[in-house]
Amino acid sequence: MNERPDEPRILLAILPPTQGQRRLALAIVLALLVAFLVMLPFARMELPAVHSFVPTIQMALLINDLFTSALLFAQFSVARQRAILVLATGYLFTALIIIPHALTFPGAFSTTGLLGAGSQTSAWLYIFWHAGLPVAVIIYASLRDADHCTSMARDSSRRTIIFSVAGVIVLVCGLTWLATDGEDLLPRMLPDATRVTLWGQFLTGLLVLLGLVALVLLWLRRRSVLDLWLMVVICAYLPEVAITAFLAAPRFSLGYYVSRIFSLITASVVLIVLLSQTTALYTRLARSIVVQRREREGQAIAMDAVTASIAHEVKQPLTAIVANANAGLNWLARAKPDLDEVRTALTQIVSVGLHAGNVIESTRSIFRKDRRRRIQLDINELIYDILVLERSDLESHRVSLRVELSERLPLVTADRVQLQQVLLNLIVNAVEAMASLSDRARVLTVKSETSQPDSVLVSVEDSGTGIGADDTERVFEAFFTTKSSGTGMGLAICRSIIESHRGRIWASPGVANGSVFAFMLPAGGSREE
């Protein structure tokens, strides 16, 4: 079979069989063969007559074939292969021809059968019925290599299905008329209830030949899961028609009942496979929808996180810019403007503005995992830079600063701006935690030390209200905050930055009051790590 690159590889007519499916098919065929051989010596043994058996079994066959046909038409509407259309039409024919066969069968609904049936009607309808499937399979197998999945519009495939269904209905009606009103035009097959004429033997033998031809063509052109299970169907079909053709088992004998059971197997195999595949595809589709929904939700959360993180990080520099601008205006508003102080305020504005730009770029690099900006840094120098930047904020909040930095601190390989963000977040959070204190001094303690021979430890401790023991882990979760005006992103970003540097960050209660936020980074390293 020649496939187009865009063909869906999820259809039975295209999907190749697995090794497990091949083994299962072989086991079923062997079981059918064993059952046939065991039954063979007893085929003509008389059993109790169950007149309701025929309408019951044929109702089951009708339902199975109709469902199989509908599922195959659905496969055709997707793959749009003529071979699948022929097969679907064949199953529809076998389903519809069962109706007149059951109605005209002697003893099923009346003694001689309905629809004006004659003595040969049900026999001929049996031949028409059992010729439909192997003929459809032969055409299907013949079209497999020649069918190039001609592109067909959806409306065109729908019209094709409608015309196919209408054609089958007309054909079944025509054959039913031929077997009833036109019975005299057909050769006699049953001179009585127990014998078969030469014509009958020839026609039933022809059914066996059609089945063998279908099986050989499927074997030579086997490609897909559908081909594999159609071979199983034909292997169930052959014993049924062989019992009728060669054993001449009388009605209500063991062979008669077994042949109908084989007929039910023939009608059920492809239906079961199609239903199992449909269920599997539905499960995969449902899982895919859930995954896509989660991805969309994750993308929305990520966008919220990016927006919140940028807002959080830019808010601090903007606040500093406004504070320095107001200070500069106040110095200019004096009777004798202090130009030195104005120059200092403007310098701070420029410095903070540049820092804001670096913050935005650094935040973007967090989400794209950019490590090219990492260099070897002195943590103590970084701490001093941030404390200078926050000097006015510490003074305005009346916070006493205590700095305890180890002199022999190893260098770390890190992104300067990102570590500045971490330190700035921790210091600003500590200052805000002490804003409401009135019963004790507001003290900020910043320490650095060598925790282990190959690690640097930095801690920021405040004397504020502290955090609950249950919140020491949650404070690092995105959108969790203990502040009424907080975004809940600052500490989450800090953790993301520290962990991207192969470090660790944590929170703990202070010795007396407040809380301690600390992070540890590995010393040394290189840019390429």
C-alpha positions in Angstrom: 0.0 0.0 0.0 1.3 3.4 -0.9 0.7 5.9 1.8 0.6 9.7 1.7 2.9 11.4 4.2 -0.1 13.0 5.9 -2.1 9.8 6.3 -3.3 9.3 9.9 -1.3 6.3 11.3 -4.0 5.6 13.9 -6.5 3.8 11.6 -6.8 0.0 11.4 -6.4 0.1 7.6 -3.0 1.8 8.0 -1.6 0.9 11.4 0.8 -2.0 11.2 0.0 -5.0 13.5 2.1 -5.6 16.6 3.8 -8.9 17.4 1.3 -9.4 20.2 -1.6 -9.0 17.7 -0.1 -11.5 15.3 0.3 -14.0 18.1 -3.3 -13.5 19.3 -4.6 -13.9 15.7 -2.7 -17.1 15.2 -4.0 -18.5 18.6 -7.6 -17.7 17.5 -7.1 -19.4 14.1 -5.6 -22.5 15.7 -8.5 -22.6 18.2 -11.0 -22.4 15.3 -9.2 -25.2 13.5 -9.2 -27.5 16.6 -12.9 -26.8 17.2 -13.7 -27.7 13.6 -11.6 -30.9 13.6 -13.2 -32.0 16.9 -16.7 -31.4 15.6 -16.1 -33.0 12.2 -16.9 -36.7 13.1 -20.1 -35.6 14.9 -21.3 -33.1 12.3 -24.5 -35.0 11.3 -25.5 -35.9 14.9 -29.1 -34.8 15.5 -29.7 -32.4 18.4 -32.9 -31.0 19.8 -34.6 -28.5 17.5 -34.5 -24.9 18.7 -36.6 -22.9 16.3 -35.8 -19.6 18.0 -32.1 -20.2 17.4 -32.1 -18.9 13.8 -33.9 -15.5 14.5 -31.8 -15.1 17.6 -28.4 -15.8 16.0 -29.3 -13.8 12.9 -30.4 -10.8 15.0 -26.9 -10.9 16.6 -25.3 -11.2 13.2 -27.4 -8.2 11.9 -26.3 -6.0 14.8 -22.7 -7.0 14.6 -22.4 -6.4 10.8 -24.3 -3.1 11.0 -21.9 -1.8 13.7 -18.9 -3.0 11.8 -20.1 -1.4 8.6 -20.7 1.9 10.4 -17.2 1.9 11.9 -15.6 1.1 8.6 -17.6 3.9 6.9 -16.2 6.2 9.6 -12.7 4.9 8.8 -13.3 5.6 5.1 -14.4 9.2 5.9 -11.0 9.8 7.5 -8.6 7.7 5.2 -10.8 8.0 2.1 -9.6 4.8 0.6 -11.8 3.0 -1.9 -10.7 -0.4 -0.4 -12.2 0.5 2.9 -15.4 1.8 1.2 -15.8 -1.6 -0.5 -15.2 -3.5 2.7 -17.7 -1.3 4.6 -20.3 -1.8 1.8 -19.7 -5.5 1.9 -20.4 -5.7 5.7 -23.5 -3.6 5.1 -24.7 -6.0 2.4 -24.2 -9.0 4.7 -26.1 -7.2 7.5 -29.1 -6.3 5.3 -29.4 -9.6 3.4 -29.7 -11.3 6.8 -33.2 -9.7 7.2 -34.9 -11.3 4.3 -33.0 -14.6 5.0 -34.4 -14.7 8.6 -37.9 -13.7 7.5 -38.0 -16.4 4.7 -36.4 -19.1 6.8 -38.9 -22.0 7.3 -39.9 -22.4 10.9 -38.4 -19.1 12.1 -41.4 -16.9 11.9 -43.8 -19.2 10.0 -43.9 -22.7 8.8 -42.9 -21.9 5.2 -41.4 -18.5 5.7 -42.6 -14.9 5.1 -42.4 -12.6 2.1 -44.0 -15.3 -0.1 -41.0 -17.5 0.2 -40.7 -20.7 -1.7 -38.8 -23.9 -0.9 -35.6 -22.6 -2.4 -35.8 -18.9 -1.2 -33.8 -19.2 2.1 -31.1 -21.4 0.4 -30.5 -18.9 -2.4 -30.5 -16.0 0.1 -27.9 -18.0 2.1 -25.7 -18.1 -1.0 -26.1 -14.4 -1.7 -25.4 -13.6 1.9 -22.2 -15.7 2.2 -20.9 -14.6 -1.2 -21.0 -10.9 -0.1 -18.2 -11.0 2.4 -15.5 -12.9 0.4 -16.2 -10.9 -2.7 -15.9 -7.6 -0.8 -12.6 -8.8 0.8 -11.2 -9.9 -2.6 -12.0 -6.4 -4.0 -10.6 -4.8 -0.9 -7.3 -6.8 -1.1 -7.0 -6.0 -4.9 -7.4 -2.3 -4.3 -4.8 -2.1 -1.5 -1.8 -1.5 -3.7 -3.7 0.4 -6.4 -5.4 2.7 -4.0 -3.4 5.9 -3.4 -5.9 7.4 -1.0 -7.4 9.8 -3.6 -8.0 13.1 -1.9 -11.7 13.7 -1.5 -13.6 16.6 0.1 -15.6 15.9 3.1 -18.9 16.5 1.3 -17.8 14.2 -1.5 -17.0 11.3 0.9 -20.4 11.9 2.5 -22.1 11.6 -0.8 -20.1 8.5 -1.7 -21.3 6.8 1.5 -24.9 7.8 0.9 -24.8 6.4 -2.6 -23.1 3.2 -1.4 -25.7 2.6 1.2 -28.5 3.3 -1.3 -26.9 0.9 -3.8 -26.7 -1.9 -1.2 -30.3 -1.4 -0.3 -31.4 -1.6 -3.9 -29.2 -4.7 -4.4 -30.6 -6.5 -1.4 -34.2 -5.7 -2.4 -33.4 -7.0 -5.9 -31.9 -10.2 -4.7 -34.8 -10.7 -2.3 -37.2 -10.3 -5.2 -35.2 -12.8 -7.3 -35.2 -15.4 -4.5 -38.9 -15.0 -3.8 -41.0 -14.0 -6.8 -38.2 -15.0 -9.3 -37.5 -18.3 -7.6 -38.5 -20.3 -10.7 -35.7 -18.5 -12.7 -33.0 -20.0 -10.4 -31.7 -23.6 -10.4 -33.1 -25.8 -7.6 -30.7 -26.4 -4.7 -32.8 -28.4 -2.2 -35.0 -31.1 -3.5 -36.1 -31.8 0.1 -35.1 -30.8 3.6 -32.2 -33.4 3.9 -30.6 -33.4 0.4 -28.6 -31.0 -1.8 -28.6 -31.0 -5.6 -25.4 -30.8 -7.7 -26.2 -27.1 -8.2 -26.3 -26.7 -4.4 -23.0 -28.5 -4.0 -21.4 -26.4 -6.7 -22.6 -23.1 -5.3 -21.6 -23.9 -1.8 -18.3 -25.2 -3.0 -17.9 -21.9 -4.9 -18.3 -20.1 -1.6 -15.3 -22.1 -0.2 -13.3 -21.2 -3.2 -14.1 -17.5 -2.8 -13.0 -17.7 0.8 -9.7 -19.3 -0.1 -9.0 -16.7 -2.8 -9.8 -13.9 -0.3 -7.4 -15.5 2.3 -4.6 -15.8 -0.2 -4.9 -12.2 -1.5 -5.0 -11.0 2.1 -1.9 -13.0 2.9 0.0 -11.7 -0.1 -1.0 -8.0 0.5 -1.1 -8.0 4.3 0.0 -4.6 5.6 -2.2 -3.5 8.5 -4.1 -4.5 11.6 -7.3 -4.7 9.5 -5.7 -7.1 7.0 -4.6 -9.3 9.9 -8.0 -9.6 11.4 -9.8 -10.0 8.1 -7.6 -13.1 7.7 -9.0 -14.4 11.0 -12.5 -13.6 9.8 -12.0 -15.6 6.6 -10.5 -18.5 8.7 -13.8 -18.5 10.7 -15.8 -18.2 7.5 -14.3 -21.2 5.7 -15.3 -23.9 8.3 -18.9 -22.5 8.2 -19.3 -22.8 4.4 -17.3 -26.1 4.4 -19.8 -27.7 6.7 -22.6 -26.6 4.4 -20.8 -27.6 1.2 -19.1 -30.9 2.0 -20.8 -32.3 5.1 -24.4 -31.6 4.1 -25.3 -31.5 7.8 -29.1 -31.5 8.3 -30.9 -28.8 10.1 -30.6 -28.8 13.9 -27.6 -31.2 13.8 -24.3 -30.5 15.6 -22.8 -29.2 12.3 -25.8 -26.9 11.8 -25.4 -25.3 15.2 -21.6 -25.1 14.9 -21.7 -23.5 11.5 -24.0 -20.7 12.9 -21.5 -20.1 15.8 -18.7 -19.8 13.2 -20.9 -17.3 11.4 -21.2 -15.3 14.6 -17.4 -15.3 15.1 -17.0 -14.1 11.5 -19.3 -11.2 12.2 -17.7 -10.3 15.6 -14.0 -10.3 15.0 -13.6 -7.1 13.1 -16.3 -5.4 15.2 -14.4 -6.2 18.4 -11.1 -5.0 17.0 -12.7 -1.7 15.7 -14.4 -1.1 19.0 -11.2 -1.7 21.0 -9.3 0.6 18.7 -12.0 3.2 19.0 -11.9 3.0 22.7 -8.1 3.2 22.7 -8.2 6.3 20.4 -10.9 7.9 22.6 -8.7 7.3 25.7 -5.6 8.8 23.9 -7.7 11.7 22.7 -9.0 12.4 26.2 -5.5 12.3 27.6 -4.3 14.5 24.9 -7.0 17.1 25.6 -6.1 17.0 29.3 -2.4 17.4 28.6 -3.1 20.3 26.2 -5.4 21.9 28.8 -2.7 21.6 31.4 -0.1 23.1 29.0 -2.4 26.0 28.3 -3.0 26.5 32.0 0.8 26.2 32.6 1.5 28.8 29.9 -1.1 31.1 31.4 0.5 30.7 34.9 4.0 31.2 33.3 2.8 34.4 31.7 1.3 35.6 35.0 4.6 34.7 36.7 6.6 36.6 34.2 4.4 39.6 34.5 4.3 39.5 38.3 8.0 39.0 38.5 8.8 41.9 36.2 6.3 44.1 38.1 7.8 43.0 41.4 11.4 43.6 40.4 10.8 46.9 38.6 8.8 48.3 41.5 11.8 48.7 43.8 14.0 50.7 41.3 11.1 52.8 40.3 10.4 53.6 44.0 14.0 54.6 44.5 13.9 56.8 41.3 10.9 58.6 42.6 12.4 59.0 46.1 15.7 60.5 44.6 13.8 62.7 42.2 11.7 64.1 45.1 14.9 64.6 47.1 16.5 66.5 44.2 13.4 68.7 43.8 13.4 69.5 47.6 17.1 70.5 47.4 16.3 72.7 44.4 13.3 74.3 46.2 15.5 75.7 48.9 16.2 79.4 49.0 19.8 78.5 48.2 19.7 75.3 46.1 22.3 72.7 47.2 23.6 71.6 43.8 25.9 69.0 45.2 22.9 67.1 46.8 21.0 67.5 43.5 23.9 66.1 41.6 24.0 63.1 44.1 20.3 62.5 43.7 20.5 62.6 39.9 23.5 60.2 40.0 21.4 57.9 42.1 18.5 58.2 39.6 20.9 57.2 36.7 22.3 54.3 38.7 18.9 53.0 39.7 17.6 53.4 36.1 20.4 51.3 34.7 19.8 48.8 37.4 16.1 48.6 36.5 17.1 47.8 32.9 19.5 45.1 34.1 16.7 43.6 36.3 14.4 43.2 33.3 17.1 41.6 31.2 18.1 39.4 34.1 14.5 38.3 34.7 14.2 37.3 31.1 17.4 35.3 31.4 15.9 33.3 34.3 13.1 32.0 32.1 15.4 31.1 29.2 18.0 29.6 31.5 20.8 31.8 30.1 24.2 31.1 31.7 26.4 33.1 29.4 26.4 36.1 31.8 27.9 34.3 34.7 31.3 35.4 35.9 33.4 35.0 39.0 32.2 37.3 41.8 33.1 38.5 45.2 30.0 38.1 47.3 31.1 40.7 49.8 31.6 43.3 47.1 28.1 42.5 45.8 26.6 43.0 49.3 28.3 46.4 49.7 26.9 47.5 46.4 23.3 46.6 47.4 23.7 48.2 50.8 24.8 51.5 49.2 21.9 51.3 46.9 19.5 50.8 49.8 21.1 53.4 52.1 18.4 56.0 51.8 15.6 53.4 52.3 17.3 52.0 55.5 17.6 55.6 56.8 14.0 56.5 56.0 12.8 53.4 57.9 15.2 54.0 60.8 16.8 50.6 60.4 20.2 50.0 62.1 22.5 48.0 59.9 24.9 45.4 61.2 27.3 43.9 58.6 29.4 40.8 59.4 31.4 39.7 56.3 34.1 37.1 56.3 37.3 38.5 54.9 38.5 35.2 53.3 35.5 34.4 51.2 36.0 32.3 48.1 34.7 33.6 44.7 31.5 32.2 43.2 30.6 31.9 39.6 27.2 33.6 39.1 25.2 36.2 37.2 25.9 39.5 39.0 22.5 41.1 38.3 20.6 38.0 39.4 22.4 37.8 42.7 21.8 41.5 43.2 18.1 40.8 42.7 18.3 38.1 45.4 20.1 40.3 47.9 17.9 43.3 47.2 14.7 41.2 47.6 15.9 39.8 50.9 16.9 43.2 52.3 13.7 45.0 51.2 11.6 42.2 52.6 13.5 42.5 55.9 13.0 46.2 56.0 9.3 45.9 55.3 9.0 43.2 58.0 10.2 45.7 60.6 8.1 48.7 59.4 5.4 48.2 62.0 7.8 47.8 65.0 7.5 50.2 67.9 8.6 48.2 70.9 12.1 47.3 69.9 14.9 48.4 67.7 14.8 47.7 64.0 18.1 45.9 63.3 19.1 44.4 59.9 22.0 41.9 60.1 23.8 40.8 56.9 26.4 38.1 57.2 28.7 36.2 54.8 30.9 33.2 55.7 32.4 30.0 54.4 30.0 27.3 55.4 32.0 24.5 54.0 35.3 24.4 52.2 33.6 24.7 48.9 30.5 26.8 49.7 29.6 30.4 50.5 26.8 31.2 53.0 24.9 34.5 53.0 22.2 35.4 55.6 19.9 38.3 56.1 18.3 38.6 59.5 15.7 41.1 60.7 14.1 41.8 64.1 10.6 42.0 62.7 7.4 40.1 63.4 8.8 36.9 61.9 7.0 34.1 59.9 5.2 31.1 61.1 6.9 27.7 61.2 4.3 26.4 58.7 5.2 29.2 56.2 9.0 28.7 56.1 8.6 26.6 52.9 5.5 28.1 51.5 7.0 31.6 51.3 9.1 30.4 48.4 6.0 29.3 46.4 4.8 31.5 43.5 2.0 33.8 44.4 2.1 33.0 48.1 2.6 36.1 50.2 2.1 37.3 53.8 2.0 40.9 52.8 -1.3 42.7 51.8 0.4 44.4 48.9 2.8 41.7 47.9 2.7 39.8 44.5 4.1 36.6 46.0 6.8 36.4 43.3 9.9 37.9 44.9 11.0 34.9 47.0 9.9 32.5 44.2 12.3 34.3 41.9 15.0 34.2 44.5 14.7 30.4 44.8 14.7 30.0 41.0 17.9 32.1 40.7 19.7 30.3 43.5 18.7 26.8 42.3 19.8 27.7 38.8 23.2 28.4 40.3 23.2 25.0 42.0 22.6 26.5 45.4 20.0 26.3 48.1 17.9 29.0 49.9 15.8 28.6 53.0 14.0 30.6 55.8 14.1 30.0 59.6 13.0 31.9 62.7 15.4 34.4 64.2 17.3 33.8 67.5 15.2 36.3 69.5 12.7 37.8 67.1 12.2 38.2 63.4 13.4 35.7 60.7 16.5 34.7 58.9 16.7 34.2 55.1 19.9 32.4 54.0 21.3 31.0 50.8 24.3 28.9 50.0 26.2 28.8 46.7 29.0 26.6 45.6 32.4 28.3 45.4 34.5 28.4 42.2 33.1 26.8 39.0 33.1 28.1 35.5 30.8 29.8 33.1 30.2 26.6 31.1 28.9 24.5 34.0 
